[in-house]
Amino acid sequence: MTSHDTSSPSKTTPPSTPVGPVPGSAQAAEAPAPAEPETGHLGLIFSALILAMLMASLGQTVLATALPTIVGELDGVEHMAWVITAFILASTVMMPVYGKLGDMFGRKPLFMFAILTFVIGSALGGAADGMGQLVGARVIQGIGGGGLMILSQATIADVVPARERGKYMGVMGGVFAFSSVAGPLLGGWLTDGPGWRWTLWMNVPLGLLALVGIAILLKLPERPTEKRGRIDVWGMALLAAATTAVVLVATWGGGEYAWSSPLILGLIAAAIITGAIFTWVESRTPEPIMPLMLFRNRNFVLTMVAGLITGVAMFGALGYMPTYLQMVTGYSPAQAGMLMIPMMGTLLVAGIVVGRRVSATGRYKKVMVVGSVITALGLGLLSTVSADSPVILECLYLGVLGLGLGCTMQLLTLVAQNSFALRHVGTATAGQNYFRQVGATLGSAVVGSLFAARLTHLLSERLPAGAADGAGANSLTPELVRALPDSIYTVVVESYNEALMPLFLVLAPFALIATLMLIFVDEKPLATTLDR
């Protein structure tokens, strides 16, 4: 099956009824809105989806400002990257699973399972006594969070045509931007107040509220039973193994283990072998979790690569900038969260404005290309920040990065959805988001690993022997840094700056590669009806 699926009539659509706009015709401008049989009120459905999206996006961001305090209290900066990476990795592995099972069996039961899993992981994380328990709880959280992210986007595609979907996807991107601001702020406020554990425990009542909302509001047609095939268990297992191996190589390679060590070489071999076996299995499975036909579609492949790079850029900055702001500027966790507002504010506004514009005009290619260029510019500007740079300058550069991401991120998913028929929309959405999350996982893992390794090296090299015992990288917290003598404080702050900021210059060329990919996207008309 190729991208021609979007223009072929479904079994229930009369041949004379178009399923997409004809360029230059009156239909393209005046196509009637599709009916909503048996789907309930669209506004209520959308409210339920927004609530689920808020849950998942808060799970990725709320610990950002609490991270320095957590690793200081639990004594484990070497595991700092895994607090973020564990959630993203688990959600990444689960995305294709939720996408395929949603297409086969319907999305509502999966929604409720994902919410319950997310709540259980949150409760366990809040009660963790060590970094190992916390990372394990974040894995459980991620298993649920992956379903919330994918099912929200796939369900809106069930009830809204692609031409009108832009403004809804823009709002979803705005919700993510809002939670990305609210998450660090809330995380900082809770860390300063009742304690960082409440950044996880707060998800319990929020999750129960989301569960009630989904149970009552989400009403979708049943999937035809004759289309239900066998679940691709082998594909799921092989995909999880390959993804985990790739992330472990990115996290451990060059840091905890040398690139030439037997463990790293073994993981690289495992990733290649399981990836090859996965491809072989998917080519022979009746209901593959990630159909190879996705990769025969030009627009899917181009947006997939661009999405992967976008994930690297976004989470490389989002995961560790709050930590940098606390350590280098001396601000509290809540204040560091406030300093992220320019990035998320421009992302929110750009996402909503661009989404509405796309729905009004049906054009989307140019804005994606421009957005990826702005993303590269923002990364390059951040790499020039020094320890004594004005905070207003850092906020300005973060705003530039947010503007670029807001112009691009949600449209990548829209283009992928518009490339396939509705019966494949969950799988296509999950596939596109999977590779974006792989980028996010690699971004968090690589940036976090390099950041921690460079910081440890710089501190051990520059601090006096006696001072290193009391100000080692493993035990640093914002409070401890602010209490250090001036001479040691300067060394620590400059080490933090030199450990993190140059890494953004390394990421900037990758954003330009995304620009090149998006230049070759075929700007196909967005469908104005639902092809069931």
ROFIFI-988105 format. One record per residue (C-alpha): x, z, y. Coordinates in steps of 0.02 Angstrom, whole numbers, plus 50000, padded with zeros to 5 digits. Layout:
XZY/...
This chain:
500005000050000/500704995450170/500194997150351/498854983850325/497764997850257/497175002150432/496384985250457/495534982950289/493704987550267/493295002750164/492085002350019/490725010150124/490964999250279/490014982750291/491174967750310/490464963950482/490944981050548/492704981650621/493794996550579/495024994150721/495124985650890/495564967250907/496864965751047/496144957751201/494344958951142/492894968551216/492864978951058/494554986151099/493904993151263/492114996951217/492155002051033/490815015251005/491325032750954/491135035750768/489755046750705/490135063950635/489075065250478/489235081650386/490765087250483/489935099750598/490205101250786/491875093550832/492235106750964/492045120950837/493125111950710/494465109050840/494405127550890/494725132550710/496175120550697/496935126950859/496835144750794/497775139650636/499075130050736/499335145250847/499675155950694/500995144150625/501875140750789/501975159250834/502785162050665/504225150650716/504525157750890/504035175950901/505665182450826/506795172550943/506985186251074/506935200250945/508345192650843/509825201450926/508975218450905/508495214650724/510245209550670/510995224350762/509815236850681/509935229250507/511805225650529/511945207450479/512365194050607/513025183550463/511215181850405/510515178950580/510215160450553/509205163850395/507875174050485/507355157750569/507955145350438/507045153850292/505345151450375/505685133450423/506415129050253/504925136250157/503665127850271/504615111350257/504585111350067/502725115250065/502185101950191/502095087150070/501245098549943/499845103150063/499705085250126/499495077549954/498365091149883/497295090150040/497055071450015/496615074349832/495525090049833/495005093450012/495825104050148/494735119550172/495245129350014/497065125750051/496825131950229/496195148750167/497605150350040/498895146350174/498195159450293/498175173150161/499965169150110/500525169550292/499715186550318/500525193950162/502245187750216/501995195150389/501525212250319/503035212450203/504215206950341/503655220850456/504045233650320/505775226550277/507215238950265/508615226050256/509025208150301/508755202350122/506965209050120/506625201650291/507245184350241/506205185150081/504645189550180/504995175150298/505015163350148/503265169350100/502715167250281/503395149550281/502455144950122/500855148650216/501445142050384/501825124750315/500005122850264/499345128450432/500385115450525/500005100650412/498175104050378/497795106150563/498475088950606/497765080250452/496025087550476/495865081350655/496265063950586/494775066150468/493545067450611/494315058350762/494855039850769/496675036150813/496245029450987/495405045851035/496605056750937/497985056151067/497145068851182/496825080751036/498605079150973/499195082151150/498215098451156/498955103450988/500675100251059/500155110651210/499645124851095/501355124351015/502145124551187/501045139151239/501485149151084/503315144851109/503205153551278/502015167151222/503005170151061/504675174751142/503765184351279/502705193751154/504195196451042/505205203251187/503805214551246/503525221551072/505395223951045/505535233651208/503955243451167/503315248450994/504725239450905/505195222550832/504205225550672/502595222750768/503135204750799/502675202350615/501285215050593/500275207350735/499955192450621/498875202850504/497355204650620/497655187450695/497725180050520/496115188350467/495275181550623/495915164050583/495295165950403/493525169950463/493585155550587/494115142850456/492835149250328/491385147850451/491835133250564/492765120750456/491525109350368/492215093350293/491535080950165/492015083949983/493365072749911/492685060449779/493065067849609/493505050949534/495015049849650/495755066249591/497255063649480/498585074649403/499595085549521/501395079549539/502215095849482/503905087749444/503935079449613/503585095949700/504965105049604/506255091349632/505845089949818/506035108749839/507695108649747/508415094149847/507845101250014/508535118449976/510225111249922/510375101250083/509985116350192/511185127650096/512585114950122/512205114350308/512115133350321/513615138450216/514775123450232/516275126650345/515705144550376/515495156350230/516255143350113/517525129550140/516865111750129/518015108949980/517415124449887/516615122049714/514965129449776/514775117349922/515305102349818/514095107849683/512665109149809/513055091849877/513025084949701/511395094149665/510585086849821/511095069149774/510585070749592/508905079149624/508555066749763/508875052149647/507815059649508/506435063349634/506415045049688/506325039449506/504905051449467/503915046549622/504025028049576/503175031649409/501905045349451/500075040149478/499845052649620/501585055449695/501805069649819/502775057749933/502295039749889/503705027249907/502475015549994/502715026350149/504485020050163/503955001850156/503075004350322/504215000450469/503385011950597/503375026550476/505245024950442/505705023150626/504655038050682/505285047850532/507105046050589/506635049650770/505625064950715/507075071750614/508215070550766/506885078350878/506785093150759/508675095650767/508665095450957/507145106550982/507555120450860/509395120050898/508925125251076/507355135251042/508105146150907/509635152450999/509405150451187/508435166951201/509885175851113/511105167451231/510085172351384/510035190551331/511875192051292/512595181851435/511405185351579/511035203351530/509145201051535/507975210651420/507095201851275/505495200151377/506445193051526/507385180951413/505695174951349/505135171951529/506655161151559/506055149351421/504465145451519/505185130051608/505545121551441/503865125551365/502905122651527/503545104851545/503265101851358/501465107851374/501035097851530/501905082051469/501055083051299/499305084651371/499545071551508/500345059051390/499005061951258/497605058251380/498505043051445/498725036051270/496875038751232/496415029651393/497605014751376/498055013751191/499895011451240/501205023551176/502895015051143/503675015651317/503305033951344/504115038551177/505685028851220/505825036651392/505495053851319/506925052451195/508125047351335/507585062551437/507865073551283/509665067251270/509905070551455/509265088451438/510455092051294/511925084951392/511495095551545/511365111451441/513115108551372/513825110151549/513175127951574/514525141251593/514455160251585/514345161451775/513085147251801/511545152051904/510045156351796/508965144251897/510105130051840/509895134851657/508005135151680/508045117951763/509015110351618/507825118351492/506385110451590/507175093251573/507325095651384/505505101251372/504925086051470/505775074251349/505085082951195/503325083351268/503335064551294/503855060951116/503445074250987/501565072650957/501555053750972/502715052150822/501365059750712/500005048850791/500995032950755/501265038250574/499415042050550/498905025450628/499985016050502/498935020650350/497125021450292/496175037750309/496315041850124/498215042950145/498235051750314/498665068950245/500125062150146/500755051750293/500585066450413/501495077950292/502875065150262/503205062850448/503165081450482/504235084950329/505685075050398/505455082550571/505525099750492/507065094650391/507845090950560/507245107750625/507955116450473/509615107550488/509635110650676/509345129250654/510535130550507/511965120350578/511835127050756/511615144850692/513035143550568/514245135750692/513695147950828/514005163250718/515665156650650/516315151850822/515745168350896/516565178750760/518185168850777/518225170250967/517865188850969/519155192850835/520435182350928/520115189051103/519595207351083/520895221051066/520975228850893/520165245150945/518795236551045/518385224750903/517895239650794/516555244550918/516035227450978/516135216550825/514965201750809/513995210150668/513435224950772/513195217750946/511525220651030/511045216951211/511065235651251/512815237751178/513485222651273/512815229351438/513655246151406/515385238751371/516835241151493/517005226651616/518555219251534/517765218851361/516065213551430/516845198151509/517675193151346/516055195051247/515005185251373/516245171051385/516395170451196/514505168851179/514495154651304/515935145251223/515195147951049/513495140151087/513385128651238/514635115051185/513595112351028/512215104351133/513395090351185/513605086351000/511705084850983/511475073151133/512065057051047/510825059850907/509415059451034/510055042451091/509965036550910/508135041650913/507925030951068/508625015950974/507415019050829/505895019850944/506365003651033/506004994450870/504285002550841/502894989550825/501564995150950/500024991950844/498284994550919/497575011950887/496035011550776/494385015650863/493375019550706/493635030050549/494015019750394/493365030650251/
